[in-house]
Amino acid sequence: MADGSVQGFVRDGFETARTVFEENLNSGADIGASFCATKDGETIVDLWGGYADAARMQAWQKDTIVNVYSTTKTMTALTALLLADRGELDFDAPVARYWPEFAANGKERIKVSHLMSHSAGLSGWKEKVGKNDLYDWEKATALLAAQAPFWEPGTAPGYHALTQGYLVGEVVRRITGRSVGTVFRQEIAEPLDADFWIGLPASEDGRVAELIPPPPGEAVGDGAGMSDLARNMAENPGVDVAETKTRAWRGAEIPAAGGTGNARSVAEIHAILANGGVAKGKRFLSEAGCRKALELQVEGTDLVMNVPARFGMGFGLAGGMLPLPNPNSMFWGGYGGSLVIIDMDAHTTFGYAMNKMVGTTTGDMRAFGLAMAMWDALSK
């Protein structure tokens, strides 16, 4: 049987993070997971352990990667922030400036900032779509370009669970002539030697951990009394965790939900934002370009998730559904429990990725407990 013991390192003073991480595995809260933290651009915690499969036959290795669902959105947002910082993308411009077909059905005034902040009124497709349509970029984007918004754009947040990636990704494609996964890989992941993919090559399949779905009754779409918008998000198309095992899912660019990586790549990539645009000695963005992510775009009760939301430019901001100790902080999580937190005041990032899923779409107590242990250690 494989050895699933905890591997990696913690810098002196951060031993509590290892204790919490081990407790999650020992209690069965986690089966396999990774956790990483950076401070001032340096990696201070890098842990992994447990098993990459439900049968507990394969140990979670240093280079194990896993589908992180909506934590992928932060990589798509970072790619857009990069283009904006270079002057190639204007968040205040109408989407139709870059994507003329998008103006159809009264959408000519929707701004790119509305796409970034889940307030464009396009939280799902009005046409019936199936899982294979997620692999058809042209169809997925053309349907969104043609439809009318579900609510008046800019007036309220409503989580664009799958659609945000196609919307922002198509703007990126129209500007650069390259897919968002390609821009992300060439401009961010490769220069950092970071193991995160929006569109995973088949050569990497052997390293991917098996996602273990939430228990029956806790999965997305299982709740009674869902609003029409929430049901549309959950059922059109339905969320099938088993699909993440397929080559079609892994290889497709699904920039809001299909990314594959681990805690190390998530934390080390977002060190760019936590450290004023510099990571691993390379400058990616200006300080102002990073702080653009903190600009509040919309707040209120999310029309899809029915929780308090505060959205900046591509990230959730402190004071919404997740309390954060420092005001200049942002976060996002993925279905099942993955999470990234970026604290610009403390110049820290925390990343967590796992394979045992719970029913949340925005992170859960496993990751938050690790973050609290880190904040406690940082404050000493």
C-alpha positions in Angstrom: 0.0 0.0 0.0 1.2 3.5 -0.8 2.5 5.7 2.0 0.3 8.7 2.4 2.3 10.4 5.1 2.6 14.2 5.1 5.6 15.5 3.1 7.1 18.9 2.4 8.3 21.7 4.7 7.2 24.5 7.0 9.4 27.4 7.9 10.1 27.9 11.6 7.1 29.4 13.4 4.5 27.9 11.1 4.4 24.4 12.5 0.8 24.8 13.4 -0.1 24.7 9.7 1.4 21.3 9.5 -0.5 20.1 12.6 -3.8 21.3 11.2 -3.0 19.7 7.8 -2.1 16.4 9.4 -5.3 16.5 11.5 -7.4 17.0 8.4 -5.9 13.8 6.9 -5.9 11.8 10.1 -9.6 12.6 10.8 -10.7 11.6 7.3 -11.7 15.2 6.5 -9.1 14.9 3.7 -8.1 11.9 1.7 -5.4 13.6 -0.3 -4.4 17.3 -0.3 -1.8 20.0 -0.7 -1.3 23.3 1.1 1.1 26.1 0.3 1.8 29.6 1.6 4.0 32.4 0.4 5.2 35.5 2.3 7.0 38.4 0.6 7.3 36.2 -2.5 9.0 33.3 -0.6 7.4 30.0 -0.1 7.2 29.4 3.6 4.9 26.3 3.8 4.6 23.6 1.1 2.8 20.4 2.3 1.2 17.5 0.6 0.0 14.1 1.8 -2.6 11.4 1.8 -3.8 9.6 -1.3 -4.6 10.6 -4.8 -7.4 8.0 -5.2 -10.4 6.9 -3.3 -9.0 3.4 -2.9 -6.0 4.9 -1.1 -3.6 2.9 -3.3 -1.6 5.9 -4.8 0.2 8.3 -2.5 -0.4 12.0 -3.2 3.0 13.1 -4.5 4.9 16.4 -4.7 3.8 16.8 -8.3 0.2 15.5 -7.9 -2.3 17.8 -9.5 -6.1 17.9 -9.4 -9.0 19.7 -10.9 -9.7 22.7 -8.7 -13.0 23.8 -10.3 -13.7 27.5 -9.7 -10.3 28.4 -8.3 -9.5 28.3 -12.0 -11.4 31.6 -12.3 -8.6 33.4 -10.4 -6.1 32.4 -13.1 -8.4 33.7 -15.9 -8.8 36.9 -13.9 -5.1 37.3 -13.5 -4.6 36.9 -17.3 -7.1 39.7 -17.9 -5.5 41.9 -15.3 -2.2 41.3 -17.1 -3.6 42.5 -20.4 -5.3 45.5 -18.8 -2.0 46.5 -17.2 -0.3 46.4 -20.6 -3.0 48.7 -22.0 -4.5 46.0 -24.3 -7.7 45.7 -22.4 -9.9 48.4 -20.9 -12.2 47.1 -18.1 -14.5 50.1 -18.5 -15.0 49.5 -22.3 -18.0 47.7 -23.6 -17.4 44.1 -24.3 -18.7 44.7 -27.8 -15.6 46.8 -28.5 -13.6 43.6 -28.6 -16.4 41.2 -29.4 -18.9 42.9 -31.7 -21.4 40.0 -31.8 -21.8 40.4 -28.1 -23.9 43.5 -28.5 -26.9 41.4 -29.6 -30.1 41.4 -27.5 -29.5 44.7 -25.6 -26.0 43.9 -24.4 -24.2 46.7 -26.1 -23.5 48.6 -22.8 -22.2 45.6 -20.8 -18.7 46.4 -19.7 -15.8 44.0 -19.4 -15.8 44.9 -15.7 -19.3 43.4 -15.5 -17.9 40.1 -16.8 -15.1 40.2 -14.3 -17.5 40.8 -11.3 -20.3 38.3 -12.0 -22.7 41.2 -12.7 -23.3 40.9 -16.5 -26.6 39.0 -16.0 -25.2 36.0 -18.0 -25.0 33.5 -15.1 -25.9 30.6 -17.4 -27.2 29.7 -20.8 -30.8 30.3 -21.8 -30.6 27.6 -24.5 -30.4 24.0 -23.3 -26.8 22.9 -23.3 -25.2 19.5 -22.6 -21.8 18.6 -21.2 -20.3 18.3 -24.7 -21.1 21.9 -25.4 -18.6 22.9 -22.7 -15.9 21.4 -25.0 -17.1 23.5 -28.0 -15.7 27.0 -27.5 -17.4 28.5 -30.5 -20.8 27.2 -29.5 -20.5 28.1 -25.8 -19.5 31.7 -26.6 -21.8 32.2 -29.6 -24.8 31.3 -27.4 -23.8 33.8 -24.7 -23.2 36.5 -27.3 -26.7 36.0 -28.8 -28.8 35.8 -25.6 -30.3 38.6 -23.4 -29.2 39.0 -19.8 -31.2 37.5 -17.0 -31.1 40.8 -15.0 -30.1 44.3 -15.6 -26.3 44.3 -16.0 -24.3 46.0 -13.2 -27.2 46.1 -10.7 -26.5 43.0 -8.7 -24.0 40.1 -8.4 -25.0 36.7 -9.6 -22.4 34.0 -9.7 -21.4 33.1 -13.3 -20.2 29.6 -12.3 -19.3 28.3 -15.8 -20.0 31.2 -18.1 -17.5 33.7 -16.7 -14.6 31.8 -18.2 -16.0 31.7 -21.7 -17.0 35.4 -21.5 -13.6 36.7 -20.2 -11.8 34.1 -22.2 -13.4 35.2 -25.5 -12.4 38.8 -24.8 -8.9 37.7 -24.2 -9.0 35.6 -27.5 -10.3 38.6 -29.5 -7.6 40.9 -28.2 -4.6 38.5 -28.4 -5.6 36.0 -31.1 -4.7 33.2 -28.6 -6.9 31.2 -26.2 -7.0 32.3 -22.6 -5.3 29.0 -21.6 -2.5 29.7 -24.1 -2.0 33.3 -22.9 -2.0 32.1 -19.3 0.5 29.4 -20.0 2.9 31.5 -22.1 2.7 34.7 -20.1 2.3 33.5 -16.5 2.7 29.7 -15.8 5.8 29.0 -17.9 7.8 32.1 -16.8 7.1 31.0 -13.2 7.6 27.3 -13.9 4.2 26.8 -12.3 2.3 23.6 -12.6 -1.2 24.9 -13.3 -3.1 24.3 -16.6 -6.2 25.6 -18.3 -6.3 22.8 -20.8 -4.2 19.9 -19.6 -2.0 18.1 -22.1 -2.5 14.3 -22.2 1.1 13.9 -21.2 0.2 15.0 -17.7 -2.8 12.7 -17.1 -0.8 10.2 -15.0 -0.3 12.9 -12.2 -4.0 13.8 -11.8 -5.7 12.9 -8.5 -9.2 11.4 -8.6 -11.8 13.8 -7.4 -14.2 12.1 -4.9 -17.7 13.7 -5.2 -19.6 15.2 -2.2 -22.0 12.8 -0.4 -25.5 12.3 -1.9 -27.7 15.3 -1.0 -24.8 17.7 -0.7 -23.7 18.2 -4.3 -24.5 21.2 -6.4 -28.1 21.0 -7.6 -29.2 18.7 -4.7 -30.8 21.5 -2.7 -34.6 22.0 -2.5 -36.1 25.4 -3.1 -33.4 26.6 -5.4 -34.1 29.8 -7.4 -34.6 29.6 -11.2 -31.1 31.2 -11.7 -29.5 28.7 -9.3 -31.2 25.8 -10.9 -30.1 27.0 -14.3 -26.5 27.2 -13.1 -26.6 23.7 -11.5 -28.5 21.8 -14.2 -27.8 23.5 -17.6 -25.6 21.5 -18.0 -25.5 19.4 -14.8 -22.3 19.0 -12.8 -20.9 15.5 -13.0 -17.7 15.1 -11.0 -16.9 11.9 -12.9 -16.5 14.0 -16.1 -13.2 15.4 -14.6 -11.6 11.9 -15.2 -12.1 12.2 -19.0 -9.6 13.4 -21.5 -12.3 15.7 -23.0 -12.7 17.6 -19.7 -9.1 17.8 -18.9 -7.9 18.9 -22.3 -10.7 21.4 -22.9 -10.3 25.0 -21.9 -13.0 25.6 -19.4 -11.5 28.8 -17.8 -14.1 29.1 -15.0 -13.9 25.5 -13.7 -11.6 23.2 -15.6 -8.1 24.2 -14.3 -5.7 21.6 -13.0 -3.0 22.3 -10.5 -2.0 22.1 -6.9 -1.6 24.3 -3.8 2.0 25.2 -4.7 1.1 26.5 -8.2 -1.9 28.4 -6.9 0.0 30.1 -4.1 3.1 30.8 -6.1 1.2 32.2 -9.1 -0.8 34.6 -7.0 2.3 35.8 -5.2 2.3 38.1 -8.3 -0.7 40.0 -6.8 0.4 39.8 -3.2 3.8 41.3 -4.0 3.0 44.3 -6.2 3.4 42.4 -9.5 6.7 40.6 -8.9 7.1 36.8 -8.4 10.3 34.8 -8.5 12.3 37.8 -9.4 10.2 38.6 -12.5 7.8 41.6 -12.9 4.5 40.6 -14.4 2.3 43.6 -13.5 2.6 47.1 -12.0 1.6 47.7 -8.4 -1.4 49.7 -9.7 -2.3 46.8 -12.1 -2.4 44.4 -9.1 -4.5 46.7 -7.0 -7.1 47.0 -9.8 -8.3 43.6 -8.5 -9.3 45.1 -5.2 -11.6 47.7 -6.7 -15.2 46.9 -5.6 -17.4 46.5 -8.6 -20.6 45.2 -7.1 -22.0 44.0 -3.7 -25.2 42.7 -2.3 -27.0 39.4 -2.1 -25.8 37.1 -4.9 -28.8 36.3 -7.1 -27.5 32.8 -7.8 -25.9 31.7 -4.6 -28.2 33.7 -2.2 -25.3 34.8 0.0 -23.6 38.2 0.6 -21.1 38.9 -2.1 -18.5 41.6 -2.7 -16.8 41.3 -6.0 -13.7 43.1 -7.2 -12.1 42.6 -10.6 -12.3 38.8 -10.8 -12.1 38.0 -7.0 -14.2 38.0 -3.9 -13.3 40.8 -1.5 -13.1 40.8 2.2 -16.4 41.4 4.0 -18.5 39.2 1.8 -19.0 35.5 2.6 -15.5 35.1 3.9 -14.1 37.2 6.8 -10.5 38.2 6.2 -8.3 39.9 8.8 -6.8 42.5 6.4 -8.9 44.8 4.2 -6.7 44.6 1.1 -7.4 40.9 0.7 -9.3 38.8 -1.8 -10.1 35.2 -2.4 -11.9 32.6 -4.4 -12.6 28.9 -4.0 -13.7 26.0 -6.1 -16.6 23.5 -5.9 -15.5 20.8 -3.4 -13.2 22.9 -1.2 -10.1 24.3 -3.0 -9.3 27.9 -2.0 -6.8 30.7 -2.7 -6.4 33.8 -0.4 -4.3 36.7 -1.4 -3.5 39.3 1.3 -1.8 42.3 -0.2 -1.3 43.9 3.3 0.6 41.0 4.6 2.1 40.1 1.2 0.9 36.5 1.7 -0.9 33.9 -0.4 -2.5 30.6 0.8 -3.4 27.9 -1.6 -5.3 24.6 -0.9 -6.2 21.8 -3.2 -7.7 18.4 -2.3 -9.6 15.5 -3.8 -12.3 14.7 -1.2 -15.1 17.1 -2.1 -17.7 18.7 0.1 -20.8 20.5 -1.1 -19.5 24.0 -1.0 -18.7 26.1 -4.1 -16.4 28.6 -2.3 -14.1 26.8 0.0 -14.7 25.2 3.5 -13.3 24.9 7.0 -10.4 22.6 6.0 -8.8 25.4 4.0 -10.0 28.1 6.3 -8.6 26.4 9.3 -5.2 26.2 7.6 -5.5 29.9 6.7 -6.3 30.8 10.3 -3.3 28.9 11.6 -1.1 30.8 9.2 -2.6 34.2 10.2 -2.1 33.4 13.8 1.6 32.5 13.2 2.1 35.6 11.0 0.8 37.9 13.8 3.3 36.6 16.3 
